[in-house]
Amino acid sequence: MKVSSKTGFIVVIAVICIGVIGTLATIVNTHPSGSPAETIDWNLTLIGNQGNEKVLTFDELKELSSYEGYGGFFSTVGMKYGPFECKGVSMEDLCMLVGGIEPSDTLWVSAPDGYLMVFTYDQVQGDIITYDPATLREIPHTDLKMILMYEQDGALIPGDDGRPLRIAIVSSNDGFVTEGHYWVKWVNKIEIRTPDR
């Protein structure tokens, strides 16, 4: 069967259009970093010390003012992780969304797997013991900040490392590690509690 030049031309145009549409779809569904876009269906519940509550989606959290720094940790058996380049929202800023945190308050951070960590006001302000990454001996350190991290080394946190949200203890330099139990994975609830609640 003979194909007319007009039919051949239409087929070529159709193939080009399909290619252009495919390319546009890839561009639309790709982050500026070049990695495929990923929709994160996750909510963070914040509860203030007066019981006021605010729920943020992952996308809403990423629209808040961010903080970037370096941080790493070690496990109870001495395995070291990091330092990582961390990006997230400072815990102080999150607390302010539900009325702030007072010196007598504690911060309860929990995850769906049942893990719970309670932080003092001073710890939220960055008063956490730091260790030398090489020797794991205690060293002095200033400029610490607790953040709710959503990016690790320029990408979403790996699933096994706590995606989408994880507590991180960070600083402007990377010469330290902290204890791993502070780095709560899969955070979905943060509650400020006063001693009488």
C-alpha positions, 0 to 999 in steps of 0.5 A: 500500500502506497502512503501519500506524502501528505499522510507521511507529513501528518505522521511526522508532525504527530510524532514530533508533537508526542515528543514535545508533550513528553518533554514538557511533562518531564519538565513540569514534573521535575524539581529545579535540581533535576530530580523527579517531583514527588508529592508528599502527603504528610501533615504536621500537628502543632499544639500550643501550651494553651491547647491551640492547634495548627495543622500544616501540610508538608508543602505549607511547612516548606513555605515557611522561613527556612534555616540551613546548617550542618549536623550529624549524630551517632547511635547508641553503639557508636555508629556515626552518621553525617555530617549532613547539610540540613534544611528545615524550619527552626523549632522556635519558629514552629513554636511561635505558630501556636503561641511560643514556648516558655522556659518552664515548658517542655516540647514533646515530639512524636512519630506514628511509630510510637517514638517520643522525645521530650525536649526542655526549653533550653534544648530547643534553644540549642543547649545540647551536648556536642561531641568530636566526630572522630573521638566522640569525646564531649566538646564545647560548641555554640551556635546550635539550632534545633530544626525540623528538617525536610531536606538532607544534602540537597534532596528529600530525606531518604525514607529510612532516614525519616522522610519526610520530616526529622529533627536535626541539631545543626550549626553553621559549621560541621565540626560536631555530632550529637546523640542520635536519640534527639534526631526523631524520624517521621515527625508528625506531632509537636506539642508544647506542654506546661508542667501542670498539663 
